[in-house]
């Protein structure tokens, strides 16, 4: 039986898809890269926005329309929160409420195919394991995902992912190290991912921290570059900052720190735990210590109750801080969240206009950062067929004159301009 996988959403979801693939291949199912060649399509859903839910349903209908005999299995966050909606779709053969790869394999083994793992209460989703069989590689990619935890203990008023994923659960240090060693055989860069990696280790019998985990990874797996996934600004402690600043690029000088809003009244309504001032202060401290720094953030525009003054406060903060890119989303109410019932909604048109202004600011700041990097040396991990590479500070650069994709980390001098950086081959092998 042949299987095609379609993944929506974050790197944690992408990691989970790789776990599904590995589990199904162990059961004798073959992975295919072309959807039309598949007998089974596994759709790993995301629920961060209403649009993500709609995109998943649209894909399911398109697959069935184009391949009516194909078995469609739906899993992931949206399936965890809305299992009956997917079960009611005539195009869907099985629904897995969550991301457990073993459950996906069971769904395909069932005769007839049916809904499994449907939990009557969302708060029982925490029974889903995050460990199990170690991931060996991420298929067809030079960068691998290394999942260190799942779930979240925070209660941001807008977030449905916490409802879908459950409380924070950390993998053991030893399990993460073992998986990193496997993945290092196939990937030049490993990205630490999860839902709230800043809380890594707090739930372990021998309490650990993200900084301690990173220190162990740098020592035990020196042959690859590590990169942090999304981490809160207030959770980048001094130990972690020191590792980023002094590792010589082995821990990439790149942070993605969710902001969500630059206005304190909105942050309080969002139930965020940092203030505008705390975020600003820590970001400037980090930027003063790490150079060059790739710095990204998530921002929600048009949150209920957000005024013009609140929006201007966010714009002003973005202008002041050294962001190199932004992910901006108009507010999308999610069922089951506190924010879905908040008063004073912002009209979609205004939320969209505010989002567009913030995106344009992010694009301009990215161009300014790229301009400062022209003429500088950089270490890159090649992607695809070796035509592009990714620098430590998260810049995608074109590789000129290189046809084959080698493995490892390579160094070169950045050329080009603010619109498109490049490195002219041949590249030189770089060692961590």
N, C-alpha and C positions, 0 to 999 in steps of 0.2 A: 504494500500500500504506500502511495506517495503523498507527502504532506507539504503544503505551502503555508508559511506563517506571515501574518500581517500584524504589525505592532503599532498601536497608537500610544502617544504619551512619552513619559520620561525615561531616563536611563535605567531606573529600577525596573520598569516594565520591560525594557529591552533585555535586561539581564534575565528576567523571569522567562521571557520567550526562549532564550538560549537554554535555560534549564529544561523547558518543555521539549525543545528539539532534541537535546541530549537523551532525555528519558525515553522519548518515542523512538529514537534511533536504536536505543538499547533493546527495545521491544521489536526490532526488525523493520520499522517503518523508515522509508527513504525520504530525505529532504530534497525538494526541488526548488529551483530559483525562479521558475516561470509558473505563474498561477494556473494557466490553462493546461499545464501538464499534471496538475494535482488531482488526486481522488478525494483528498481531504484538505480543507482550508481551516486553519486555526486562527481566530481573530482575538487578539489580546487587547482588550478595551481600556480606555482611559475615561475618567469622570471629572477632570478638573474644571471643565466648562460644559454648558449645554451643547455647544458646538461639537465638542469631542464625542458626546453621546450620539448626536445626529450624524456625524461622520461615520461612526461605526455602523449604525443602522443602514445608512446609504450604501456602504460597501457591501454589507451582507446581501442587500437586495440586488445589487449589481452582479455579485458573484453568482447568485442563484439564477438571475436572468441570463447571464452569459454561459453558465455551466450548470444547467438544471440537475444533473446527476451527481454533482459534487456534495459531499458531506461537509456541513459547516458546524464547527464547534466554537462556541463563544466563551471566553474566559476574561479575567482581569477585574479592574476596579468597578467599571460600570456594571459588569455582570454580577458583582458582589452586592451592589446597591439596588439594582433593578432586575433581579433574575427573572421575575414573572413576565416582564416586558419582552425580554428576549425569548423566553419559553413560548410566549404567545405568537411569535413570528413564525409563519409557516415555513420559512426558508431555513430555520435553525434546527439542527438535529440534536444538539446537546448543549447544555449550559453548565459551566463550572463556576461556582461562586468564589472566585479568587484566582490565585496564581499557582497553586500547587501542581507541579508537573505530573506527579503520580495520579492525581485526580483526572488530569487531562487524558492520560493513558487509559485509565479505567473507563472514561467516557467513550473512548473509541473501541474498547473491548466489549462494551455492553451490547447486548442483543435483546430487543431492539435498542437503539440509542435513545437515551432519555436524560432528563435533568438529574444531576447528582450534586451532592455537597450543598444543597440548598439549606441554609441555616435559618431557623425561624427568627433569630435575633441577630442584629448586626454586631452586637458586642461579643458574639461568639466567634467572630472571624479570626480572633487571635489564636485559635487552635491551629491555624495554618502554619506549617513549619517553614523556617527560613534556611535551615541547614539541609542535611541530606547529602546526596551524591555531589561531590565537588565538581564544579564546572571546569572542563579541560581547555576549552577555547571558545572564542566568539567567531562563529563561522564567517569567513570572507572579509575579515577586517584586521587592520594592523593595530588598532586600539581595542583593548578588552575592557569589559566591565567587571569590577570586583565588588560585589555586594557585601557590605559589612553589617547592616542592620535593616530592619523593616519597621513600619508603624511609627506612631508619633504620640507623645503624651501631652502635647500642647492642644489647646482648644480654640484655635483661630476661628472667628465666627463665620468665615466664608468657606471653610475648607471641608470638602466631602471626602478627600483622600484618607483622612484620619478615620472616618467612619468605615471606609472600605478596607483599610489595612490593619486597623486595630492599634493597640498600644505599642510602644517602642520595645523591640526585642533585638538584642545584639548577638551576633555570632561570636564564638570564642576566638580569642587571639590566635590560638593554634590552628583552628579551622581556616581562618582568613589567611594565615601565613601559608598553609598547605595549598590552598587554592591559588594563591598568588604565584607560588612556585610552578604549579601546573600551567597557569596562564602565561607566565613569563617565557615558556618555551615556544609560544606561538605569537606573542604580541610584544611590541617594543614599548608600549605605554599601557598602563592600567589605571582606570578611573574608579576611585572609591565612590560607591553610590549607595543610596538608601533613601528613606523618606525623611529622616531627621538625623543625619550622621553626627551632628554636634552633640547628641546625647549618647553616642556610642560608649558602651562599657558601663554605664551607670547601673544597669540591671544585672550585671554579671556577678557571680559569687565572690570573685576577687575583682573588685571594682577597678575599671581601667578608664581610659580616656582616648579621644581621637588622637591627641598628640602622642601618647604612649604607643598606640597602635602604629602610627606612621613611623615612629622611631624604629620599631621592630621590623617593619616592612623595609625601610631603607637599609637596615643592617643585614637582614636575611635574604633580600632579593635585590641586590645592587645592580643587576644587569638591565633593569627597565626604568623608565620614568613613571612616577606616580603623579596623579592629578586628583585633587579633591573635587567631588561633586558639590552640589549646593550646600552651603553651611552658613548659619546665622552669624552676623557680624559680632554679636556679643558672645559668641561661642568660639571665636578665634582667640584662644588664650595666648599668653606670652610664650609658652613652650611651643605651641604650634607655629606661631609667627616666627620664632627663632629657627625652627626647622626649615620653613619656606625660605627664609633669608639666607641661610648658611649651607644649604644642601648642594649648592652648585648646580641647581636645576634639576636634581634628581626628584625633588618634590616641586612640581611646576609652580612658577610664580603667577598663579592664576587663582582667583577666588570669585565664586558666584554667591553673592550675599543678598538674599531677598530683602527688599526695602518695603514694598507694597504701598507705602504712602510717605510723603514728607511732611505731613500735617499731624500734629499730636491729637487733635480731636478725632480724626479718622482712625489713627492707630489705636486709640482707646476703643472705638466702636468695633474695630477689627479684632479686638482682644489680643493685640500684639503685646509683647512683654518689653519692648524697647521704646524709647522716645526718639524723636527726631534728633535731639542733641546727643544722645548716646550713640546712635548710628553714625552721625557725622564725626564725632570725636574718634571713635574706634577706626573708622575708615581712613581718616587722615593719619592716624598713628601707623596703620598698616602701610599706607602709601609712602610714608617717610622712611620706612624700614626696608621695603622691597622695591627694587628698580631693575628692569622694567616690570610693571604689574599689569596683568590682564584682569580687569574688574568688571563683572556683570551684576545685574540685579533684576528681580521681578518687581513689577509695579502694576497695581490694579487701578484703573481710572474709573471714575463715576460710581464709586462706592456709595451706598445709600447715605444721604446726609452730607456728602461732600459738596462744599461751597466753592464758588470761584476763588475765594481767598485760600481755601485748602489746596486747590489745584495749583495756584501760583506758588504756594509754599513748596509743593513737590517739584515744580519746574525749577525754582530757585535752588533747591538742594541738589538736584541733578546737575545744574549748571556749575555748582561749586565743586562737586566731588569728581575725582578722576576716573569716571566710568569709561570703559572702552566699548561696551555694548549694553543694550537694555532689552528685556522681554516685557512687553507691555500688553495687558489684556483689559478690555472693558469688563466691568463687573458682570458676572453671570450668576444669578441666584441658583443654589443647589438645594434640592429637597433634603430636609432633615438638618439643615444648618441654621444657626441663629440668624445669620444675615438674610436668609430668605424671608424673614418676617419683619425686617426692619422697616421703619417708616421713612418718608421723604426720599423715594427713589429718584435717581437722576435719569432724565430722559436718555434713551439709547443714542439719539443723535448727538447730544452733548458729551456723553461718555466716549463716543467714537471720536469726536473732535479733540477731546483732551488726550485720548490715546495717540492720535496722529501727531499731535504736537510733541508729546514725549518721545515717540519713536523717532521723529525727525531730529530731536536733540541727541538721542542715542547714536544715530547714524553720523551726525556731525562730530561727536566726540570720538567715535571710532576712527573716522578719517583723520582727525587730528593726531590720535595716537599712532596710527600707521605712518604718518608723515615723519614723526620723530624717530621711527625705527629704520628709516632708509640709511644705508651705509653701516648699520650695526651687524655684528655677527649674531647668529641664531642657531639653535639646535632644533631640528625638525624630525618628526616622525612622519614617514611617507604614507599617503593614503591612496586607495584605489589602485591604479596602474602605475603609481609613482609620478603622476603628473602634478600632484598637489601634496603639500605637507603642512603640518600643524606645529607652530612654535610653542615654546613653554608658556608664553603670555597669551596664548589662544588666538593667534593670527593665522589665517589660512593663506598660504603662499603658493604661487605657481612655481613648478620646477621646470626650468628650461633645459632641453637637451638630454633628458633622462627618459628612457623608454621602458626599462624594466623596473619592477618594484623590489628593491633589496630589503632585507630585514635590518632592524636596529635603528639607532638614532644617528642622524647625520648633521654635520655642521656646514654652514656657508654664510655668505654675506648677503644681507637683504638689499635688493635694488627695487626699482620701480617708483611708484608714487603712492599718494594717499588712497587712491582708488583700488590699486592692485599691486601688492608686493610680489616679488619673485626672487628666486635664487637661481643663478646660472650654474648648471652642472659643469664639470663633475663635482660631486659632493665628497666630503671627507668623513670617514667614520668617526663618530664621537663616542667617547666612553664616559660613563658616569663616575 
